[in-house]
Amino acid sequence: MSGEIGFETRGSLGLVTFARPKALNALSLTMIREMHPQLDRWEADPAITAIAVRGAGGKAFCAGGDVRAVWEAGRDGSFVPGKPGHLASDFFREEYRLNRRIKTLSKPYVALIDGIVMGGGVGLSVHGMARVASERTLFAMPETHIGLFPDVGGSYFLPRLPNGFGLYLGLTGERLKAEDCLTAEFATHYLPSVQHEALLQALSELAPGADAKAVTALLDGMAEAPEANGHLAADRAAIERCFAGKQSLEAIAAALAEEESDWAKLAAKLIASGSPTSLKVTFEQLRRGGQLDFDACMIMEYCMSQAFMDPRSDFYEGIRAVLVDKDRSPKWAPANLEAVTAEWIERHFVPLGDLDLTF
């Protein structure tokens, strides 16, 4: 084992612990390659009733995929879209397959989203049966601000959130605490972090063969009400007016301008700070994803991921500005929405033929 991820059996519970606390438990290819077969083993084990996943260190569940490693690999000039053996291809392919494995598990999968859960961490949680938030939960899909797109199944789950929340979260990258995670239906339950060990103990004591209803009943019985620290419920109608059913980014911008509220001004500012290419591609991604099944969404996202590894992509500038030089002043190209052509958007959705993602 690598030491980056831990597996243990507690009674009838299989427990995964992401063990890179200094890196906020960022997901590496090694972690992916160790987790996927372990899920297979636990699903086949009749003694295991449920699977739980958590992050070590108290600060993060998983702050995302290790995109800096991908960034470094993608700059070496050897990348060929979809070709096995290169980190920029292998990482996304195997991550998305893990996302699908979580989605298709026959046993209850419970994510303790205690702390930061962003990007790749969302993919490790949202596709399971339950997501238990805490007072430390901080959720976001901030990919448009690093020149990428909300992947790990974002094409599927974001368009299916209520009230236009998915498009709102995918375009703005806004950070949500526990109450808002429940409102947006990302989290399913709330439990203070000091109670998470008690929850794991209770899960471990379930009888082998207990079904999802038993796990849900346990979670429902232990769940508490979160601190009132959100705004989505209050702004639900405005979010729906500005995002739901809109046919273009320009229509969203116009709707936000008409609102003239502090919330709308912040949303407009967050969108304006993202990569114009990422914003346009994300809008099209979520439009298409709302009409596709899960597997088709993941295949589409793999094509997108490979297009974003192109040396001309804003991804390299976004990672430089946010994670490397940390000047927070990316120079996007194209620099504005008007310069992002339909042809430039469409190239992100071109199938890879024999190199497409398969399951």
N, C-alpha and C positions, 0 to 999 in steps of 0.2 A: 504494500500500500504506500501511497505517496506521502501521507501525512497532511495532505491538503483537504481531505474529506474523511470522515469517520463513519463507521457502520457498527451498530450493536443491536442485539436482540434483548428486549426486556419483556419477559413473559410472552404475550401474544403480539407484542408491538415490535416492528422493525423501525429503528431510529437512525436517521441520517443527520450528521452534523457537518456543516460547512466550516472548515477549520483554517481559514486564512484571515483571522481578525485584523491583522495589521493592514491587509489589503481590503478591508471591509467585506471579506468573504467573496471577493470577485470570482466569478466562475471561470476556471481554466479548462483547457482541453483535457488535461489529465483528470480533473474532477468529473467531467462529462463521461470519460471513458471508464471510470471506476463506478459511477453511479448507475449507469444504464444496465449493466449486467446484474448488479445487486438488486435492482427492482425486479428483474426477471426472476431471480432466485426466490425472492420473498413472495412474489405472486404465485409461484409454483409450490410454496411451502404451506401445507394445510395448517400448520401450527401458528402461522402469522395471520392475524385478523385485520390489522391496519398498519399503515406506514405513516410516520411523522417525519417532518424535516424542519430543521432549525439552523440558526447561525451561531457561531461561537463569538464570545467577546462582549456581548451586550450592546454593541453599537449598530450592528447591521445583520439582517437576515442574509441578504446578498445584494450588494450595491450595483450589480450588473455583470455583463460578460467582461473578460479581460481584453478590452478593446485596444488598450495600449500595446499589448503583445501582437495583436492583429495588425495594428498600425505599423509597428516596426517591421513585421514580416512583409507587409504589402509594399513597402518602400524599396525592396531589394531588386526590383526589376524583373523578377522571374515569374510573377503571377500570371496564370492563365485561368480565366473564369471557369470554375467548376472542376478543374483538373485536380485529382487526388494527389496528396503528398505535400501540399502547400498549406500553411496554417490558415491563410485567408479563405481557402476553400473548405478545408477539413473542419475548422472550428464551427462555421455556420451549419454545415451539413450535419455534423454530429450533435450540435446543440438542438437543432430543430427536430431531429429524430428523438432526442431525449424528451423534448416538449411533447411530442406525440405519444411517447411511451407513458408519460404521466397522464395524458388525456385519456388513454385507452386502458389504464389499469382497472382490473376488476375489483380490486380491494380499495377501501377508503384511504384517501391520501390527505393528510392534514398538515398544512404549512403554518408554522408559528412565525408570523411575519412581525417579529419583535425587532424594531429598529428600521434601518434603511432597506427599502425594497424597491429597486429600480431596474429598468431594462431587463437584462437576463435573469435577474431575481424574480421579476414578474412572471417570466416563463416557467420558473421552477415552482410557482405557487398557484397562479390563477387557473391552471388547467386541472388541478386536483379538486376533490370534493369540498374541502373546507379551507378557509383562510382565517386564522385567528389573529386579530390585531391586538396591539397593546398600547399603553400610553406613550411608547417610544416609536411607534410606527410612523414612517415617513415614506410615502409612495410617490413615484413619478415615472413617467415614460418621457424622458428628456432628450430623446434621440435627435430631434430636429435642431437642437442647439450644438450638436457635435457633427453635423453634416451627415447624419444617417437617417433612419426611419424607425418607427415603433414596430419592431419585429417580434420574434418569439411567440408568434400567434396573434399579434396585435391586429392583424388583418381580420381575424375571426372574432375576437372578443370585444374589441373596441366598438365596432359598428352595432353590436348587440347590447351595449349598455343603454339604459333608458335616457330619455330627455336630451339627446344630443351630447351626453357626457363624453362619449368615446371620442368624437371628433374634437371636442373641446380639450380633452386631456392629451390627445395625440398631437395637436397643433401647438398648444401652449407649453406642454411639459410641466404644468403646474404641480406643485408638491402638495400632497394631501396628508392630513393626520387621520387618526382612527375614525372619528365620527364621519368625516367625508368619505373615507374608504367604504364605510357601511352604506352611506347614502348612494354612492356610485355603484354599489353591489360588487365591488372588488373584494372587500372583506365580507365574511359570512357571520363572524362572531367577534366579540370583544372580551378580553380577559387580561387583567393586569399582569405584568411580567412576573411578579412574585408568585403567581398562581400557575405558571406554565409547567413547573415540575409536578405539581399536583395533577394537572391534566395528563401529563405523560404517564404518571403512575396509574391513573384511572383507565387510560387507554390500554396499558399493559395488562390490566386485570380483566379485560373483556375475555369472554370465553372464546376459544378457537372456533371459527366458523360463524361468529356473530356478524350480522349483516350491516349494511350502511345505515339502516334505520336505527340500530343500536348505537352506532357512533354518533349519529346526528342527535339522538336523544341525550346522550352524555354531554355533548357540546352545548346543546340548548339548556340543559340543567345547570351547567357551570357558568354560562355566559353572564356578563354584567353589562350595565349601561356605560358607554364611554363618556368621558368628559365632554362638555359642550364647547368644542373649540373649532367647529367647522363653519362653512358658509354655503355649501352646495345646496342644502335644503332651502335656505332663504333665497338663493339665486337661481333655483331650478327653472322658474318660468323664463327668466332672462336668458339663461343658457340655451333653453329650448328655442327661444325666439331667434337667437343669434347663430345657432349652429345646426339645429335639426332641420333636415331637408334642404339645406342650402346647396346650390349647384356650382358654386365657385368660391375661391378664397376672397375674391373681390366682393362677393355678396355678403360674406361673413364680416369683412372689414367695414362695409357700409352699415350693416346691422349693429355692430359694436359702436360705431360713431353715433348712431341715433340714440343709443341707450344713455349716454352722458352720465354714467355712474362710475364710482371708483372701481368697482369690479370690472366694468367694461374697458376702462382705460388701462387697467393692469393686464387684462387679457390681450388687448391690442398691442401693448408694449412687449409682452412675452412672445407673441407671434412675430412681431417685427424684428426681434433679435435672433430668430432662427435662420438657418440657411434657406434662401429662396428656393433652391432646387429641392431640398428636403421637404419643405412645406408643400410645394406643388405635387411632388411625388407621393407624399403622405396622403394628401387629399384624394388623389386618384386611387391609391392603395385601399383606403377605407371605403371608397365608393364601390370598388370592385369586390372587396372582401365581404361586404354585406350580402352579396349574391352567391358566394362560394361556400362549399363545405370546408371542413377543417383541413383535410388533406390538400385540397386545391389551394387553400390559403398558404399553407406551408411551402408548397412547390413554388408558388408565385413569389413568396418572400425569399426563397433561396436564389431565384433569378435576380431579384432586386439586390440582395446582399452582394452578389458577384459584380453587378453593375456599379455598386457603390465602392468597390475596391479598385476601380479604374483610377490611374494616376491623376486624371483630371477632376476627380471627385472632391467635393467639399469635405469629405470625411477626413482627409489628411490635414487640412487646415483646421478643422474643428477640434480634432484631438490635440494638435499642436497648441491651439489657443487655450483649451480648457485643462488638459492634463500634462502637457510637456512644458511649454514656456509659461503657461498659466497667466497670460496677459489679458485673457478674456476679451480680446479684440480681433476676432477672426475676420479675414478678408475674403468674403464669399465671392465665388465666380460661377455664374452670373451674380451681380451684386444686388439685383432687385427682381421682384416678381415678374415685372413686365418683360424682362430679358430672358425668362425661362420659356423656351419654345415648346410647342406640342411635341416636336420631334425629340427634343432632349428628354422630356418626360417619358415618352414611349420607349426609349432605349432601355429604360430600367425594367421593363416588363417583357423583354424578348426572351423566349424559351432558350434553353441551353442544349436542346436535343438530347443526345446520348449522355450528356453530363448533368441533366436535370436531377433534382432531388428525387430519390425513390425510397420506398419503405419496405 
